Amino acid sequence: MTCHTQIQPTAARVLLGVHDGDLRADIVVELSARPGLVLAAPADGLRHLVHRARGWRADVVVLDLTTEGLDVVEVSRLLADPAAEHRPRPLLLAEDGQDELVVAAIRAGARGAVARSCSAHEIGDAVCAVAAAGAYLDVPLTRRVLDRLTAPGRELAEVFPRLTRREREVVQYLAKGMTNAEIAGETALTLRTVKYHVSGILRKLGCRTRAQAAARVGAAADFPVLATKVEERAG
């Protein structure tokens, strides 16, 4: 799939970050039949995807949450960066059981979400809604996301019982976007000890990056997450 050579000034540009071939083909057929939409092939890698979306001045970036190696929270944050000249709007394709990730991505800047199991027609409606500078949540997701967004914060010991007392202390600072050095200063721990606890937190939460851990804690325990300060290195 390639970009159209002639693009109408009023056309909405849609970048598909969908690597499932069958799903992508169904979406392409649906969106190609809708006037006013121009499609581009997906980009490989987080940074490449963001760079391409901005360079092509995409209006909507469809992000499949099941894509291996795709940090959808970080991508959403980068695309929605208020300091950027052009801000493409992320639309999420989610599976059952990914509500926590959807909430974290919406907090990071995503403008909508729809179940991957929905018909291509409904996915097309979602793309059009987000392209029109709006937002979109399918009906089941609306209820579940609102429940999570409006739920009161819970104790970390309840949400993440595998974390030790000290790890629960450190993860609160991690969720606020603090660096290891800043955490050490707040807790009177050595920098080496903080790095040890951060590595344990990432392992126990099943996260690859600090940004993922911060987003997960923020979504589950209703902590404020300042993702722009979160370092991507594990130590």
N, C-alpha and C positions, 0 to 999 in steps of 0.2 A: 504494500500500500504506500503510495506517495502523496505528497501534498498536491493540491490542484495548482496548476500554473496561473490560472486567473482567479483572483479572489475579490469578491464584491466588497466594497467598503463597509457594508453593514453586516457582512457575514460573521458569525461567531466561530472562532477557531477552537477546535477540540483536539487535545493531545491525549492519546490513549496509552496509559501506563498499564496495559493489560497483557500479560504474557501467556495466558491460557488461550491457545489457538482457536478452539471451538467457540469459547465465549466471545473472544475478540471478533471472530467472523460474524457472529450473530449481531453484535453491536454495530459493526461496520455496515451491514446490510440495512439495519434499522435507521441509523443516522444518515446514511447516504440517500435515503428516500425522503429525508426531511429538508425542505428548502431553508436556506440561510445558514447551513452548517458546513464547515470545511474541516476535513480530518487530516491528521498526521500520524505517521507510524510511531510506535513507542520508542523511547530512548532507553539505553542500558545504563544502569548505575544511578545512584541517588543524585550525585552532583551533576551528571550529564543530563538527567531528567529535568532538574531545576534550570540548568543553563539553557537547555533547548526550549523549555516552556517560555522562558523570558525572551530569548532571542527571536523566537517565532511569534512572540506576543500572543500566546494562547489565552483564550478567555476561560476555558475549562480544562482541567487536567483530571482525567478519570484514573483513580488509583485503586488497584485490586489489592485488598488487604492480605490475600493469600500468596502474593508474589514473594518468593524466597529472597531474603536479603533486602527487602524494601522496608525501611524504617518510615512508616507512613506518618508518624507524629513529627519527625524531623523534616520530612518533605513538606508537610502542611505548614510547619512553622516558617520554613524558608520561603515558600511560595507566598505566604501572607505577610512577609516582612514589611512593616509600614515604611521602612526607609527605602524600599525598592521603588524604582520608577514605574515598573509594571508589575502588577500582582495578579497572576492567574488564580482562578478559584478552584480549589480541590473538591472533587466529588468522590466519595468512597464507595467501593463495592465490598460488602461485608458478608461473612458467613455467620450462622448461629454460633453463639458463644464468644463473639468478638465485640460485644457491647462496650466493655471496658476500654478497648482500643479505639472504638468509634468516639466515645466521649473524650478521650485524651486528644484525639486528632481534631475534633471540633473545637476544643479549648485552644488548640494550637493554631487554628485558622481554617479548618475545612468548612465548606459551606453546605454540605449535605451528605447523605448516605442512603444507599438503597441495597437491599439484599441481592446477593449474586443469583439467588434462585428466582428472582422476579423475571417476568417476561422481558424480552428485548424492547417491547413497546413501552413498558413502564420505565426501564432504564433510559430510553430516549426521552421520555417526559421529564425525568430528573435532570438530564443534561440540558434540556431546553430551559428548565426553570432556573438552574444555576447560571446558565449563559445569559439570562435576562437580568443578571445582577440580583437574583433572588436566592432562595435556599430551598432545600428539599430533604424531607425524611419520609420514607414510606411508613404506612400506618403502624405496623408492629414495632418498628424501630422508634417511632415517635414516642410511644408510651414508655418503652424501656429506657430510652435515653433521658426523657424528662424525669423518670423515677430516679435515675442515677444523679442527674444534675441537681435535683432538689432534695436529695436525701441528706440528712445531717451527717457531719463527719463522724467517723468511728475511731475507736482506739486502735493504735497500730498493733497492739498485741492480739486484738481480735482479727484484724484484717490479714496480718502476716505473722502467724504464730511461730514460724520457723526462725524468725529473727531473734537474736539474743537481745537483752536489755540494752547493751551498748550499741548494737547495730541499729536498734530502733531509734536511739538518740542520734546517731550519725545520719541515718536516712532522712530525718526531718530537715537537716541542713542541706543534704544532697537535693531534696525536693525543692528547696528554695534557690537552687542554682549556685550554691557556694562551692568554691574550689577546695581541694584538699588542704591547702595552706590556711584558708579561711576557717575551715572546720576545725583544724588543729588549734587555731587561735581561740575559737569559741569554747572548745571542750577541754583544753589543756592537755590533749593527747599529743604524742609525737607524730610527725608527718608520716613516719613509717607505719605506725599503728593505725592511723586513719586510712592509709592505702590498703592495709590488711583488711580492715573492716569493710571498705568499699568493695573490694574484690569478693568478700564473702556475701555481701548484699546482692551484687550482680548475679552470683552463682545461685543463691537461694531463690531469687525472684525470676530466674530464667531469662535475664536480660543481657544483651551483648554490650550495651552502651549505657553511660550515665544518663543520657537524655531519655532512654527508654525507662530506666528505673525511676527517674524523677516523674515522668508522665504517669507511670503506673501508680506510684504512691499518691500523686495528686488526684488522679481520677478515683481511686478506691477510698482514700481517707479524707478527701475534700481539703487537701492542702493547697495553698497558692504555689504554682509552679512558674518559676522565671526561667524558661528554657533557654533564653538567649545567653545565659551565663554558664550553662552546663557544659563541662568539658566532655569531649568524646572519648578520651583515653580512660582505661579502666583503673589506672592507678595514679 
